[in-house]
Amino acid sequence: MKYKKSIIVAIIFIVAFIGITIVKYGGNSINTSTAVDTIKSDSIQQFWFYYNTASDFRLQGAADSAFRYYQEALNINPKHEDALYYIGNMFMNSDKNELALSSWNKLTEINPQSERAFIQLGNLYFSINKPAYFHPEKSKSYFEKAANLNKETLSPNLKLGEIALFQNHTNEAFDIFNKLSIMDQKNAEIYFIIGYLNWQSGNEMNAIKNLDRTFEIGIAASAITEQGEKTNAIKTESIIKKKDSNLFMNWLVENLLVIKKHDTKTEMPKVYQNFDQYLNSYRKQLNNK
């Protein structure tokens, strides 16, 4: 009898122990899961705070503060594409070129379809104010990758045309810029280069025609509407801000995109001769760096 009582007591004790254990550890499991979710939620909120603050500072031109907050955002999410892209741009603008390369290369590893990362890598290697990095063939390979990702994008194809012209591959440049003139009929650079190539080949009529079109676009770009807003042809101010590293737009903005009446027939040879001298001087300078 005593033996039976002992068994019953033991069973009751075991059942009670199991019940307590289930409650104890089951409850902890729920609490742990809730705690993890809370941490994740806080982390996401913190990331967006850092990222949005960085973006605000970037748009205000406060580079140092933007750097700091982008880095904080990337410490939380090191694979965020926009953060990597924008901090890379800021690195390049601050001449921290190796850090820019690292950011964009990481972006292409995360997303091999990142057209904008390939474009920026191409821009870095075809920037005249970064002669230590100037490498047309490397630049070309990146722009080709970008162009292959999106056949309709103007920017990488325009750069491929510029590289061909810089390397004196006249036929290739002619082919690229003629195709570009179909894609964008309001781009002064495209028409100017086509005119320049026609001038080089002795086709004076087409050289004049395309220079005339260049002047028309340049005047439209500089015109102010009655409301004080620029026309949509080309936003000259944004071009001027970016022109310091752009071999072709430097010259165009300074020489052609201004409000002025032109005698195209008279000015045509001199305009193209001046550009030819400018281009050749950079060829010598950058090829012999």
SULTA-V338960 format. One line per field, one symbol per residue. psi: psi as a letter, one per 20 degrees, with the letter a starting at -180 (. if undefined). A space follows every 10 residues. Layout:
psi: ???
This chain:
psi: ghgghggggg gggggggggg gggghgghgg hggggghggg ghggggghgg ghgghghghi jngghggghg hgghhgnijo ggggghhggh gghjkmhhhg ggghghghgg nijnghghgh gghgjkpijm hhionhgggg hghggghhho hipgghhghh ggggghjkmg gggggghhhh hhhojkohgg hghggghggh jjnhghgggh hghggghggh hiqprhijqq rigpnhghgh hiihjogghg ggghhhmqoq ppnghghggg ghgghggggh hhggghik.
